[in-house]
Amino acid sequence: MMRPKDSEGRVLASAPGVATMSLLADYNMPFAAALVLMVLLALLQVVGIGHVFGDHDLDADADGHDGLADGLLSFLGIGRVPFMIWLASFLLMFAALGVGIQALADGLLGAPLDRWLAAVLAGVAALPVTGVLVRPIAAILPGDETSAVGLDSLVGRRARIVTGRAAAGHPARAQVHDHHGRPHYVMVEPHEPDSEMLEGDELLLVRRESETFYGVALQERRLAPL
């Protein structure tokens, strides 16, 4: 929306009660882009390829040697929830705070701030706000407790696809319980390259390579769960 200008080209303040702030305006471009990216990440997660952008949790070191860094990561909420959820929360807060900053500047100064200055201010403010936001989310989500047992001990156990579609080169998120009965969330691909597994399918984990497990669908192989 075009803003009225005076004879010297300066943007005039809007009349009281007239809403002129637009999310699609140039001064809000970084925040509109953040919302688009958030929606894109959500769609990628729904179709099961969100792991391309990193679906693993970011865990702080537990040896106490990096106490300051660990405290900062904890303050920002990094490691409390899967990184995709943290990133989506940050983008949402960045966009909301950015538009709010521009609306406040428009009301106080008569015009929005430069979009990149507003983006820096919103980014700095969004980090601690995101840390606060993900705390209740972390309390709701099931925890990933893979540090409690060795990953290799999960091989040979029964798992279930909970997010996405597992195919060769495209792992999906699966839940598996260790011998203590505690749930773990791992990335799984089919053991056979031409096979695929969907949400809700049960499988047997038969091997592991790095952070990726490979499984065989139970209903296809008629394998008894362990």
N, C-alpha and C positions, 0 to 999 in steps of 0.2 A: 504494500500500500504506500503510495506517495505521500510524503509529509509536506505541509505548506512551508515555504521558505520566504525570508524577507528579501529586500532588494540586494543584500550583500551575499545571498546564497546560504545563510544560516537557517537551520531547521527551527521552526517556531514550535513552541510548546502547544500541546493540544488543549482544547477547551476542556474544562472540568466535566467529568462524567462521560467523555467520549473515548471509547476503547479503540486504540489504534495499534496495539502490540500484536504482531503476527508471528507465528512460529516459522513461517516460510520466508520472512524478510531476511535481507542480507545480514543484518546484525545478529540474527539468531541462527545463521547457517551452521555453526559448529554443533549446536544443540539439536537441531533437526537431524543432522547427520548421525549424532549419537543415538537418537531414537531409532533411526532406520537400521543402524548396525545392531542394536539390541534385538529388534524384531528378526533380523537376518540370523543372528546367533540362535534365537529361539527356534526358528524354522529348521536350521541345520541340526539342532538337537532332536527335534521331533522326527526327522527323517533318518536319524541315526548316524550322521557323519559329523557331529559336533566334536568328535575326538581330534579332528584335523587341527583345531585351534587349542587343543590341550584340555582333555577331560579329567586328567588326574589331579588329585588334590596337591596343594603345595604345603608341605609340612615343615615347620620350624625345627631346627636341630635341638636335640634333647640333652646334649652333653654339657651344657652350661658355658661353653667357651665363647659363644656369641650371644650373651645375654641381652645386650643392647639391641642387636638386630632382631632377636627373637621377640623382645618386648614391643618393638616397632611393628613387626608383622602382626603380632597379636592385636595391637591397638587398631590397626587398619582392618582387621578381620580376615587377613589372608591366612589360609590354613584351617579356618573354622568350618568352611563349606567348600564344596567342589569349585574349582576356579571359574568354570562357566557361570555358575550362580553368582559368584563374587563380581565377575566382570559385568554381567547384566545389571546387577544392583548398582554398580558404580556408574554405568552409562545412564541409568535412570536418574540417579541423584545429580549427575553432572548436567543433564538436560534440564531437570526441574530447577536446580539452583541457578543455572545460567539464564534461563528465561526470567526467573525472579529477579536476578541482578539487573537485567536489562530493563525490566518493568520499573524497578525502583529508581534506576538512573534516569529513565524517561520522566518519571514523576518529579524527581528532585532537581534534575539538571535541564530538563526540557528536551532531551534527546538521549538515545541509548549510547552506551560506550562502544568503542571500537570492538569489533567482534573477537579479535584475538586477545585483547586485554580482558574482556569478559570471560573468555574461555580459560585463561590462566587462573583468574579469580575463582571461577566455578570449579576447576579441577582441583585446586588446593583445598577448597571447602568441602568438596565431595568425598575426599579420601577419609577423613575422620567420620563423616556422616555415614558413609558406607560401612565402616567398622561397627558403628552402633546398630545399623539396620540388619546386618547379617547375624547378630547375636541371637535374636529370637528365631531366625530361620534355622540356625545351627541346632537349636534346641528341639526343633520339630523334625529335622531330617535324621534318618538313621546314620549312625557313625560308621566310618571306615576304620576298622581296627586291625588292618593288615600288619601293623607293627608288633602286635601281640604274639604272632606266630610266624614261622618262616613261610615264605610264599610257596616253596616247594612242597610243604605239607598239605597244601590245598589240592595238589594234583591227585587224581583218583577219587575226588569227591563230587557229589551231585551239585549242580548249579541250575539257576533259572535266569533267563534273559529278562531284564526289567526295563531296559531302555534301548530302543533302536532295533536295527536289523543287522545280524551278524552274517557277513559274507567274506570271502577271501580278500584280504587287504582292507576290510572295513569292519573293525571290531565293534561289538555292542557291549553295553554295561550289563553285567550279570551279578547276581547275589549267590554267594556260597557260604555255608556254615562250616566252621572248623570243628575239631573233635571236642571242643568245649561247648559247642552249640552257639557260638558267637557269629554274627553275620559279617561278611566281608564283601566288598564290591570291587570287581575286577573287570578288565577288558578281555573279551573272548572273541575268537574267530573259529570258524568250522575247521575241524581236522582235515576234512576232505575238501579240496579246492572248489569242487563244483556243487557243494552243499551250501545251504543257508538256513538260518534260524531266526525266528521272529519273537516279539515280546510274548512272554508267557511260556515259551518252549523250555523244556527241561533237557539237560545235557550232562554228560560225564566229562570232567576235565581230564584229559589224557596226557598233556604235556604243557610245558611253559618255555617261552623264549623271551628273555628280558622281562618286560612288564605285561606281556600279552600271553594269555592262556589259549589253548586250543582244545575244543571239545567235540564230542560225538553226540548227536541227538539221541536220547534214550528211546523214544518211540520208533526211531528208524532201525536201531540196532538191537532192540529188545534187551538192553543191558539192565541188570539189577542195580539200583542205586546203592552206594556205600553208606 
